[in-house]
C-alpha cells in the first residue's frame, strides 16, 4: 500500500507484484513484498566505491529523498541499502526505493518535532548498521534535506547538522567517519 501511495506522490519505487503477512490471532508477526527487479546498483555499494566528491553528491541526493519522504509524512527508516541507484552521482542519479520497513503504510502528520525525531532515529540505525559518514557529508545531507522539506517546519540546516554531529560524536561510539 505504501509503495502505491509513494508512486502516486511522484517517488520512484519498485513495482510490487505480491505481498503478504503472517498473522497470529489477527496480529501481524511478519510480512513480505515481492517486487520486479529494479535495474541499477545498491546505493550503499555505490557510496562505498565513490570518491569524496561523489559521496557528497550521493548525500545531497539522499538528503533530498529523505526530506521529501518526511515532508509527506512517511517516516519509515530509509538507509542507503534500501535504495537502488542508476546514473552517476552529481549528474543524473535516480534513486528508487526498494524496501520500506513500516507497520503502518499510511502517511502520518508531519510536525517539526516528529521530523527531527524520526531523522535522528534513522541516523542512529544507519550508523549501527555500518552506514557511517563524515561531518562534511552530513552537512551536505542536512542542507539538501532541509531544502526538500516544506519551509513551515522551520528546521535550520546548520542547527540540524550540529544536532546530528553531537549525536554521532558520543564517546565510545564509532558513528562518524574521519
ChimeraX commands (.cxc) that place a marker at each C-alpha (Angstrom):
marker #1 position 0.00,0.00,0.00 radius 0.5
marker #1 position 2.80,2.41,0.85 radius 0.5
marker #1 position 4.58,1.82,-2.44 radius 0.5
marker #1 position 1.35,2.67,-4.26 radius 0.5
marker #1 position 0.94,5.90,-2.24 radius 0.5
marker #1 position 4.57,6.87,-2.80 radius 0.5
marker #1 position 4.27,6.20,-6.52 radius 0.5
marker #1 position 1.18,8.43,-6.69 radius 0.5
marker #1 position 3.16,11.21,-4.96 radius 0.5
marker #1 position 5.95,11.02,-7.55 radius 0.5
marker #1 position 8.54,8.90,-5.71 radius 0.5
marker #1 position 10.41,6.23,-7.66 radius 0.5
marker #1 position 9.54,2.87,-6.10 radius 0.5
marker #1 position 9.91,-0.78,-7.03 radius 0.5
marker #1 position 6.84,-2.32,-8.65 radius 0.5
marker #1 position 5.17,-4.70,-6.20 radius 0.5
marker #1 position 3.92,-7.98,-7.68 radius 0.5
marker #1 position 2.94,-9.77,-4.45 radius 0.5
marker #1 position 2.69,-9.04,-0.73 radius 0.5
marker #1 position 1.56,-10.89,2.34 radius 0.5
marker #1 position 1.89,-11.25,6.06 radius 0.5
marker #1 position 1.85,-13.91,8.73 radius 0.5
marker #1 position -0.79,-13.33,11.39 radius 0.5
marker #1 position -1.25,-14.87,14.81 radius 0.5
marker #1 position -4.65,-14.24,16.37 radius 0.5
marker #1 position -5.09,-11.37,13.94 radius 0.5
marker #1 position -1.82,-9.68,14.92 radius 0.5
marker #1 position 0.78,-9.29,12.15 radius 0.5
marker #1 position 4.03,-11.11,13.00 radius 0.5
marker #1 position 6.00,-10.58,9.80 radius 0.5
marker #1 position 5.37,-9.56,6.26 radius 0.5
marker #1 position 6.93,-9.66,2.84 radius 0.5
marker #1 position 6.79,-7.98,-0.52 radius 0.5
marker #1 position 7.99,-9.27,-3.85 radius 0.5
marker #1 position 8.90,-6.68,-6.45 radius 0.5
marker #1 position 10.04,-6.69,-10.01 radius 0.5
marker #1 position 13.78,-6.35,-10.32 radius 0.5
marker #1 position 14.93,-2.74,-10.30 radius 0.5
marker #1 position 17.89,-2.17,-12.61 radius 0.5
marker #1 position 20.86,-0.37,-11.10 radius 0.5
marker #1 position 23.10,-0.73,-8.07 radius 0.5
marker #1 position 22.57,-0.77,-4.33 radius 0.5
marker #1 position 23.23,2.84,-3.25 radius 0.5
marker #1 position 25.34,1.71,-0.28 radius 0.5
marker #1 position 27.70,-0.04,-2.70 radius 0.5
marker #1 position 27.81,3.00,-4.99 radius 0.5
marker #1 position 28.66,5.15,-1.95 radius 0.5
marker #1 position 31.44,2.79,-0.76 radius 0.5
marker #1 position 33.05,2.75,-4.22 radius 0.5
marker #1 position 32.80,6.53,-4.76 radius 0.5
marker #1 position 35.40,9.26,-4.30 radius 0.5
marker #1 position 34.89,12.18,-1.88 radius 0.5
marker #1 position 33.06,14.44,-4.36 radius 0.5
marker #1 position 30.72,11.65,-5.47 radius 0.5
marker #1 position 30.00,10.72,-1.84 radius 0.5
marker #1 position 28.98,14.31,-1.06 radius 0.5
marker #1 position 26.75,14.28,-4.13 radius 0.5
marker #1 position 25.16,11.00,-3.01 radius 0.5
marker #1 position 24.46,12.54,0.41 radius 0.5
marker #1 position 22.81,15.54,-1.28 radius 0.5
marker #1 position 20.51,13.20,-3.24 radius 0.5
marker #1 position 19.87,11.02,-0.18 radius 0.5
marker #1 position 19.06,14.09,1.93 radius 0.5
marker #1 position 16.65,15.35,-0.70 radius 0.5
marker #1 position 14.87,12.00,-0.86 radius 0.5
marker #1 position 14.53,11.73,2.94 radius 0.5
marker #1 position 13.38,15.34,3.19 radius 0.5
marker #1 position 10.67,14.70,0.61 radius 0.5
marker #1 position 9.59,11.47,2.34 radius 0.5
marker #1 position 9.45,13.07,5.80 radius 0.5
marker #1 position 7.74,16.18,4.50 radius 0.5
marker #1 position 4.99,13.99,3.05 radius 0.5
marker #1 position 4.56,12.09,6.34 radius 0.5
marker #1 position 6.47,8.88,5.55 radius 0.5
marker #1 position 8.88,8.17,8.41 radius 0.5
marker #1 position 9.93,4.54,7.98 radius 0.5
marker #1 position 13.68,4.02,8.23 radius 0.5
marker #1 position 15.43,4.54,4.93 radius 0.5
marker #1 position 19.08,3.59,4.55 radius 0.5
marker #1 position 21.35,3.64,1.54 radius 0.5
marker #1 position 20.89,-0.13,1.19 radius 0.5
marker #1 position 17.12,0.42,0.78 radius 0.5
marker #1 position 17.69,2.31,-2.46 radius 0.5
marker #1 position 18.73,1.28,-5.96 radius 0.5
marker #1 position 20.54,3.96,-7.96 radius 0.5
marker #1 position 21.01,4.44,-11.66 radius 0.5
marker #1 position 23.06,7.14,-13.31 radius 0.5
marker #1 position 26.08,8.97,-11.98 radius 0.5
marker #1 position 26.40,10.83,-8.66 radius 0.5
marker #1 position 26.32,14.57,-9.23 radius 0.5
marker #1 position 24.95,14.17,-12.73 radius 0.5
marker #1 position 21.84,12.11,-13.29 radius 0.5
marker #1 position 21.43,9.92,-10.22 radius 0.5
marker #1 position 17.98,8.33,-9.95 radius 0.5
marker #1 position 17.03,6.80,-6.59 radius 0.5
marker #1 position 14.41,4.05,-6.42 radius 0.5
marker #1 position 13.07,2.83,-3.09 radius 0.5
marker #1 position 13.08,-0.97,-2.82 radius 0.5
marker #1 position 12.41,-1.52,0.89 radius 0.5
marker #1 position 10.02,0.23,3.27 radius 0.5
marker #1 position 10.09,-1.11,6.81 radius 0.5
marker #1 position 6.85,0.00,8.41 radius 0.5
marker #1 position 3.97,-1.39,10.36 radius 0.5
marker #1 position 1.65,1.39,9.21 radius 0.5
marker #1 position 1.80,2.16,5.48 radius 0.5
marker #1 position -0.18,5.40,5.69 radius 0.5
marker #1 position 1.01,8.98,5.90 radius 0.5
marker #1 position 1.40,10.43,9.38 radius 0.5
marker #1 position 1.05,14.01,10.50 radius 0.5
marker #1 position 4.43,15.65,9.89 radius 0.5
marker #1 position 5.41,18.06,12.64 radius 0.5
marker #1 position 8.78,19.69,13.27 radius 0.5
marker #1 position 9.47,17.53,16.33 radius 0.5
marker #1 position 8.38,14.33,14.59 radius 0.5
marker #1 position 10.52,15.09,11.54 radius 0.5
marker #1 position 13.63,15.65,13.67 radius 0.5
marker #1 position 12.96,12.68,15.97 radius 0.5
marker #1 position 12.46,10.26,13.07 radius 0.5
marker #1 position 15.50,11.57,11.24 radius 0.5
marker #1 position 17.72,11.13,14.31 radius 0.5
marker #1 position 16.29,7.63,14.86 radius 0.5
marker #1 position 17.05,6.79,11.23 radius 0.5
marker #1 position 20.62,8.12,11.55 radius 0.5
marker #1 position 21.34,6.09,14.70 radius 0.5
marker #1 position 20.02,2.97,13.00 radius 0.5
marker #1 position 22.12,3.59,9.89 radius 0.5
marker #1 position 25.24,4.12,11.99 radius 0.5
marker #1 position 24.68,0.91,13.96 radius 0.5
marker #1 position 24.39,-0.95,10.67 radius 0.5
marker #1 position 27.62,0.48,9.30 radius 0.5
marker #1 position 26.43,3.45,7.23 radius 0.5
marker #1 position 28.87,5.96,8.69 radius 0.5
marker #1 position 29.51,9.31,7.03 radius 0.5
marker #1 position 31.89,12.25,7.53 radius 0.5
marker #1 position 30.90,15.57,9.12 radius 0.5
marker #1 position 31.11,17.22,5.68 radius 0.5
marker #1 position 28.83,14.57,4.18 radius 0.5
marker #1 position 26.31,15.17,6.97 radius 0.5
marker #1 position 26.41,18.90,6.20 radius 0.5
marker #1 position 25.68,18.14,2.53 radius 0.5
marker #1 position 22.86,15.87,3.63 radius 0.5
marker #1 position 21.23,18.36,6.02 radius 0.5
marker #1 position 21.41,21.25,3.53 radius 0.5
marker #1 position 19.58,19.17,0.94 radius 0.5
marker #1 position 17.23,17.60,3.49 radius 0.5
marker #1 position 16.08,20.99,4.77 radius 0.5
marker #1 position 15.65,22.41,1.24 radius 0.5
marker #1 position 13.38,19.44,0.43 radius 0.5
marker #1 position 11.16,19.97,3.46 radius 0.5
marker #1 position 8.27,22.38,3.45 radius 0.5
marker #1 position 9.52,25.67,4.91 radius 0.5
marker #1 position 6.75,25.55,7.51 radius 0.5
marker #1 position 8.82,23.12,9.56 radius 0.5
marker #1 position 11.34,25.83,10.40 radius 0.5
marker #1 position 14.32,23.46,10.58 radius 0.5
marker #1 position 17.69,25.14,10.09 radius 0.5
marker #1 position 20.24,23.03,8.22 radius 0.5
marker #1 position 23.20,24.19,10.32 radius 0.5
marker #1 position 21.36,23.52,13.61 radius 0.5
marker #1 position 20.25,20.12,12.36 radius 0.5
marker #1 position 23.79,19.26,11.25 radius 0.5
marker #1 position 25.12,20.24,14.69 radius 0.5
marker #1 position 22.46,18.08,16.38 radius 0.5
marker #1 position 23.37,15.10,14.19 radius 0.5
marker #1 position 27.10,15.54,14.81 radius 0.5
marker #1 position 26.54,15.83,18.57 radius 0.5
marker #1 position 24.54,12.61,18.49 radius 0.5
marker #1 position 27.20,10.79,16.48 radius 0.5
marker #1 position 30.26,12.06,18.36 radius 0.5
marker #1 position 29.38,10.46,21.69 radius 0.5
marker #1 position 32.37,8.81,23.39 radius 0.5
marker #1 position 32.73,5.10,22.77 radius 0.5
marker #1 position 30.74,5.17,19.52 radius 0.5
marker #1 position 32.24,4.93,16.05 radius 0.5
marker #1 position 29.38,6.65,14.27 radius 0.5
marker #1 position 31.30,9.38,12.47 radius 0.5
marker #1 position 33.82,8.77,9.71 radius 0.5
marker #1 position 37.03,10.79,9.74 radius 0.5
marker link #1:1,2 radius 0.2
marker link #1:2,3 radius 0.2
marker link #1:3,4 radius 0.2
marker link #1:4,5 radius 0.2
marker link #1:5,6 radius 0.2
marker link #1:6,7 radius 0.2
marker link #1:7,8 radius 0.2
marker link #1:8,9 radius 0.2
marker link #1:9,10 radius 0.2
marker link #1:10,11 radius 0.2
marker link #1:11,12 radius 0.2
marker link #1:12,13 radius 0.2
marker link #1:13,14 radius 0.2
marker link #1:14,15 radius 0.2
marker link #1:15,16 radius 0.2
marker link #1:16,17 radius 0.2
marker link #1:17,18 radius 0.2
marker link #1:18,19 radius 0.2
marker link #1:19,20 radius 0.2
marker link #1:20,21 radius 0.2
marker link #1:21,22 radius 0.2
marker link #1:22,23 radius 0.2
marker link #1:23,24 radius 0.2
marker link #1:24,25 radius 0.2
marker link #1:25,26 radius 0.2
marker link #1:26,27 radius 0.2
marker link #1:27,28 radius 0.2
marker link #1:28,29 radius 0.2
marker link #1:29,30 radius 0.2
marker link #1:30,31 radius 0.2
marker link #1:31,32 radius 0.2
marker link #1:32,33 radius 0.2
marker link #1:33,34 radius 0.2
marker link #1:34,35 radius 0.2
marker link #1:35,36 radius 0.2
marker link #1:36,37 radius 0.2
marker link #1:37,38 radius 0.2
marker link #1:38,39 radius 0.2
marker link #1:39,40 radius 0.2
marker link #1:40,41 radius 0.2
marker link #1:41,42 radius 0.2
marker link #1:42,43 radius 0.2
marker link #1:43,44 radius 0.2
marker link #1:44,45 radius 0.2
marker link #1:45,46 radius 0.2
marker link #1:46,47 radius 0.2
marker link #1:47,48 radius 0.2
marker link #1:48,49 radius 0.2
marker link #1:49,50 radius 0.2
marker link #1:50,51 radius 0.2
marker link #1:51,52 radius 0.2
marker link #1:52,53 radius 0.2
marker link #1:53,54 radius 0.2
marker link #1:54,55 radius 0.2
marker link #1:55,56 radius 0.2
marker link #1:56,57 radius 0.2
marker link #1:57,58 radius 0.2
marker link #1:58,59 radius 0.2
marker link #1:59,60 radius 0.2
marker link #1:60,61 radius 0.2
marker link #1:61,62 radius 0.2
marker link #1:62,63 radius 0.2
marker link #1:63,64 radius 0.2
marker link #1:64,65 radius 0.2
marker link #1:65,66 radius 0.2
marker link #1:66,67 radius 0.2
marker link #1:67,68 radius 0.2
marker link #1:68,69 radius 0.2
marker link #1:69,70 radius 0.2
marker link #1:70,71 radius 0.2
marker link #1:71,72 radius 0.2
marker link #1:72,73 radius 0.2
marker link #1:73,74 radius 0.2
marker link #1:74,75 radius 0.2
marker link #1:75,76 radius 0.2
marker link #1:76,77 radius 0.2
marker link #1:77,78 radius 0.2
marker link #1:78,79 radius 0.2
marker link #1:79,80 radius 0.2
marker link #1:80,81 radius 0.2
marker link #1:81,82 radius 0.2
marker link #1:82,83 radius 0.2
marker link #1:83,84 radius 0.2
marker link #1:84,85 radius 0.2
marker link #1:85,86 radius 0.2
marker link #1:86,87 radius 0.2
marker link #1:87,88 radius 0.2
marker link #1:88,89 radius 0.2
marker link #1:89,90 radius 0.2
marker link #1:90,91 radius 0.2
marker link #1:91,92 radius 0.2
marker link #1:92,93 radius 0.2
marker link #1:93,94 radius 0.2
marker link #1:94,95 radius 0.2
marker link #1:95,96 radius 0.2
marker link #1:96,97 radius 0.2
marker link #1:97,98 radius 0.2
marker link #1:98,99 radius 0.2
marker link #1:99,100 radius 0.2
marker link #1:100,101 radius 0.2
marker link #1:101,102 radius 0.2
marker link #1:102,103 radius 0.2
marker link #1:103,104 radius 0.2
marker link #1:104,105 radius 0.2
marker link #1:105,106 radius 0.2
marker link #1:106,107 radius 0.2
marker link #1:107,108 radius 0.2
marker link #1:108,109 radius 0.2
marker link #1:109,110 radius 0.2
marker link #1:110,111 radius 0.2
marker link #1:111,112 radius 0.2
marker link #1:112,113 radius 0.2
marker link #1:113,114 radius 0.2
marker link #1:114,115 radius 0.2
marker link #1:115,116 radius 0.2
marker link #1:116,117 radius 0.2
marker link #1:117,118 radius 0.2
marker link #1:118,119 radius 0.2
marker link #1:119,120 radius 0.2
marker link #1:120,121 radius 0.2
marker link #1:121,122 radius 0.2
marker link #1:122,123 radius 0.2
marker link #1:123,124 radius 0.2
marker link #1:124,125 radius 0.2
marker link #1:125,126 radius 0.2
marker link #1:126,127 radius 0.2
marker link #1:127,128 radius 0.2
marker link #1:128,129 radius 0.2
marker link #1:129,130 radius 0.2
marker link #1:130,131 radius 0.2
marker link #1:131,132 radius 0.2
marker link #1:132,133 radius 0.2
marker link #1:133,134 radius 0.2
marker link #1:134,135 radius 0.2
marker link #1:135,136 radius 0.2
marker link #1:136,137 radius 0.2
marker link #1:137,138 radius 0.2
marker link #1:138,139 radius 0.2
marker link #1:139,140 radius 0.2
marker link #1:140,141 radius 0.2
marker link #1:141,142 radius 0.2
marker link #1:142,143 radius 0.2
marker link #1:143,144 radius 0.2
marker link #1:144,145 radius 0.2
marker link #1:145,146 radius 0.2
marker link #1:146,147 radius 0.2
marker link #1:147,148 radius 0.2
marker link #1:148,149 radius 0.2
marker link #1:149,150 radius 0.2
marker link #1:150,151 radius 0.2
marker link #1:151,152 radius 0.2
marker link #1:152,153 radius 0.2
marker link #1:153,154 radius 0.2
marker link #1:154,155 radius 0.2
marker link #1:155,156 radius 0.2
marker link #1:156,157 radius 0.2
marker link #1:157,158 radius 0.2
marker link #1:158,159 radius 0.2
marker link #1:159,160 radius 0.2
marker link #1:160,161 radius 0.2
marker link #1:161,162 radius 0.2
marker link #1:162,163 radius 0.2
marker link #1:163,164 radius 0.2
marker link #1:164,165 radius 0.2
marker link #1:165,166 radius 0.2
marker link #1:166,167 radius 0.2
marker link #1:167,168 radius 0.2
marker link #1:168,169 radius 0.2
marker link #1:169,170 radius 0.2
marker link #1:170,171 radius 0.2
marker link #1:171,172 radius 0.2
marker link #1:172,173 radius 0.2
marker link #1:173,174 radius 0.2
marker link #1:174,175 radius 0.2
marker link #1:175,176 radius 0.2
marker link #1:176,177 radius 0.2
marker link #1:177,178 radius 0.2
view
